């Protein structure tokens, strides 16, 4: 049987957790079973060097900084010419147009993805849910929303936890530096709620004057967050840095990885930090509580609760031994439950099953 022609459709190839997920998934889909390509609807090429290193085919369907008619026309033309057996849509805009155009092009298997807590309404699941032959979520909370809120049959939704390359994200204690650093790697977008983390740091900073808060990422809120930090009484202890394709030096220099999102799926950043031996603190949204084992690999706190977040971070800053124990347990969790090999094989089985049923 010939390999399954598979397209992983993204909005762009900018730095981001879902883009990294697509890259690592494409690398691990067995070329004897899959002819895999990554397509993007607009510009953004931060991960192109890594894709070339992996020997992957990446098609940028259009340039520019937004998805427009040119990208959608190129998608339609590409589907008509390449005639994939499976189209897997990742990120919000591809989950809209990939489903619509994929069905019109009669792609045998159209797979939707839900990887963020606010994806469901943004990608119009109420209207488009039945245009996908199958859904894949990275957290049980997202499957519950799809089946209970949107009425999808449970058998049409699979949960595959986010994977992490545990060989790439290795513990590197030799890189750890003083003073202690609280690291947040995230898009500079409203859903990540950096404001709650900044307020938490302002609360804890008088008791931990040596601590530093490092925010790393790109996005539409850069100027607003830069101004917020500059006006803070703790400004000298905070920094805002651009996103990077290889975040290991940031993890290696950190004491704690933190995420204060108002909505989430299963965040890559927490798993990457845990894989590198860091304790994690996150808000109790989406699949965060499925990643962090509260009290064992870190702490889960209510969303938009700066006091609770400050308390959890202070507990870790006060106790180097606790940080070490939680970091070791986090590393074990990443190894045992989030290996990329098993994540890729579960995707492969779903795609092959869908295609086989429709050939």
N, C-alpha and C positions, 0 to 999 in steps of 0.2 A: 504494500500500500504506500502511495506517495506521501511525503510529509504534509502535514496540515498547514496550509498557508494562513498565517496568523498576523493580524495587525494590532499593535498596541497603540491606541490613539490618545495623544496628549494635546493640551492647549499649546504648550511651549516646552522648551528644554532648559528653562531657567532653573536655578537652584531651588530645590524643594523636596520634601519627603516622598511625594507620590512620583516625581520624576526619578528619584533615586530607586524607588521600588520598581518602576518600569524597566529601568536600566538593568538592575540585578536579576529581575525575572527573565528578561529577554536573554541575558547571558546564560541562564541555567536551563532554558527550555531546550531539550535535546535536539540538535540539528538533524538527527536521523529520523525524528518524529515530527519536527516542526520547522517550517520555513518562516522565520519570524522577522518582522520589520517594525520599527518604531516610526510613527508619523506624527508630525506636529502641525497645528493649524495656523501658527504664526511664528514670529521670530523668537530668539532666545536660544543660545547655544552653549551655555556654561558646561553642560555635560557631554558635549560632542567629543572632546579629547578622550574622555573615558570610554565612550562608545566605540571610538576608533581603536582604542587599546584592546577592547573586547572583541573586535572584529564584527560589530553589529552594523546593520543597514539602517540608516536614519534618513527619512525623507521630510524635509521642511517644505510643507505645501504652500506656504506664503511667508513673506517677511513682515516687517512692521511690528508695532507694539500692541495690536489688538486683532481679534478675529473679525474678519470682514468677508465680503462676497468673494474675493479672490481665493481665500483659504477654503471656503465652502465649495466653490466650483472645483477647485483642485481636488478636494476630498471626493466629490462625486465622480470626477473623471478618473481618479486613482482607483476607486472601488470598481468602476466599470471595466477598467483595463486589467488591473491586478487580479480581480475576482477572488478575494480572500474567502477561505472557508470559515474563518472566525474573526470577528471584530470585537476587541475588548476596549471599552471606553474608560478612560481614567481622567480625573479632574472634571469640573462641573460642565464647562461648555461642550467638550467632547461627548459627555453623557447625554446632552440634549441633541446635538446635530448628528452624532454618531449613530444614535438609535434611529432617528428619522431617515437619514440618508442610507444607513445600512439596511433598513427594511425595504426602502424603495429600490435599492440595488440588489435585493434578494440575497443578501449574505446569509448563509445557512445558520450561523450561530452568532447572535449579537448578545454580548455580555456587558451588563452595566456594573459599575463599581460604586460603592459608597464608602468613603474613607475618612470623611470629616463629619462632625456633628451637625454642621449647618448645610451639608450637601443635599439633604433630602428635599428641602423646599426650594433651594437654589436651582437644582436640576429638574424641578417640576415633576417629582415622582407621582404626584396625584394625577397628572395628565399622561405621563410617558411610561409609567411602570410596565405596562403590558406590551410595549414595543421591544422590550428586552426579553430574550428567551430565558435568561437566568441573571441573577444578581449575586455579586460577591461583596461581602462586607468584611472589615477587619476587626470588628468588635461585636460582641453579642448584643450590646445595647442598640446598635444600628439594625440588626436583624429584627429585634423586637419591635422597633419603630416601623419597619417595612411591613411586618406581618400584622401588627395590631392596629397601627394608625392608617396604613395604606391598603391593607387587605390582601397582600400578596400571600399565596400559599407557602407554607414553610419549606416545602420540598423544592421550591424555586429560588431559595436563598441559602447560600452557604457562607459560613464564617471561616475565614482563613486569617489567623492573626498576622500582624505585621512581622516580617522577618528582618534579621540583622546579620550582616557579615561579621561573624565573630572572629574570623581570621584577620580581617582588616581592622576592626575596632578592638584592639587588644589592650589590656591594662598596661599602663605606662607610668608607674609610680615615680620613675626617675625624672619625669617632666613636671611633677607637682611642685608648685612654688608657694612661697609665702609672699604676701598675705593670703588668707583664704579667699577663694573666689566663688561666688554664686553665679553660675552660667545659665543663660537662657538663649537657646538657639531656636529662632522662630521667625516666620514671616512677620513683617511689621504691618499687621492688619488688625482691625477691630476685634475679630474673633479670638485673637491671642491674648487680649486684655492685659497688655504690658502695664497699664496704669495700676492694677492691683498689685503686681509684683514690685513696682517702684514704691508704692505706698508702704508695702510690707518692709522693704529695705529701709525706708526712712524711719519706720518704727523700731527696727532692731539695731540700726546703726549706732545710736548712742551707747548701747551696751556692748557693741562690737566695732569699735572705731577702726580696727585694722582690716575689717572685711571690705571686699569689693564686689560690686554688681557689674557683670559684663553681659550686655545685650548684643547678640550677633544676628544679623538678618537684613533683608531688603524688603521694601514695600512702600505702600502709599503713605504710611504714617511717619516716615523718617523725619521730616521737618518738624512735625508736631511733637514727636518724642524727644528730638534733640532740644527743642525749646523747653519742654517739660523738665528734662534733666538739668539744663542750664539754670533753671529757676529754683531748683531744689536745694534745701539746706545741706543735703548730702551729695551735691554735685561733684565734689572732688573725689568721691569714692565710686562714681558710676561712669561707665563708658558705653558708647554705642558704636559698634563696628559693623562693616559690611559683611554680607554672607560670603562663604567660601565653599569651594567644591570638596575640600578635604578639611573637615572640622577637627581632626584628631588633636592637633596642637592645642585647640581651645579646651577640649575635654581633658587633655593631659595636664593642663595648668589649673584645672578647676578642683574644688572641694565638694561641690554639690551641683547637680543639674536640676533646674526648676522650670516649671511651666504653669502659667496662671490662666490658661484658656477658659473662655466662657462656653466653648463647645469644642468637641474633639471626636475623632474616631479612636485609633490606636496610634499615638504619636511615635514617629521614628526617633525623634530626639531623645526620648526617655530610654528607649531600648539601646540606642547607641551609647548613651552615657552609662547605662547599666553594664553593657558589654565591656566597657573600658574600666569597670570597677568603681563607678561612682554611685553613691546613694541618690535617690530621686525624690523630689517633692512635686506633686501635681494636684490640680483641682479635680474634684469628684464629678467629672463630666465624661460622657461617652465611654470609651474603653480604657480610660486612665486607671481606674480601679482594677481592671483586668491585667494591667501591666505591672503596676506597683503593688506589691504585697505589703499592705499597711503594717508598719511596725517591724517588717523583716527586710524589705529592700528599700524602704523609704517611708514617706508619709503621704496620705491623701487627705486634703482639706476641702471644705466647702468652697464653691466658686464665689468670686467677688468678696471674699472675707480676708482682708489684709491682715487683721489681727491673728487669725488662725494660721495664715501662711507665715507670718513673721515668727510665730511661736515654733512652728515645725522647723523652720530654717535655723532659728536660734538653738534649738535642741541639738541639731547636727553640728553647728559651729562650736558648741560648747564641749563636744565629746568626740575627739579624734578616733578613739577606739570604736565607738558606735558607727562612725562613718566607714571605718575599715570593714567592720563586720557586715554592715548592710551592703557595701560595695561588693564584697565577696559573694554574698547571697544573690545579688543582682546579676553578677557574672554567671553564676550557675544557672539562674533562671533563663538568661539569654541563650546559653548553650543548650539547655534541655528542652525549651519550649518554643524557640523562635529561630531555628536554623533555616537558612535560605534554601537549602536543598529540599527540605520537607515542604516548605511553602511553595516552591516551584513545582514539585511533583503533584501537589494537590490542585494547583491551577491546571497543570497538564491533564490530569484525569478528568476534570470538569470539561475542558475544551474538547478533548477527544470524545467524551461521551455525548456531548451535544452535537458534534459534527457527525459522528457515527449514526446517531438517531435520525439525522436529516439527509444523509446521502442516499 
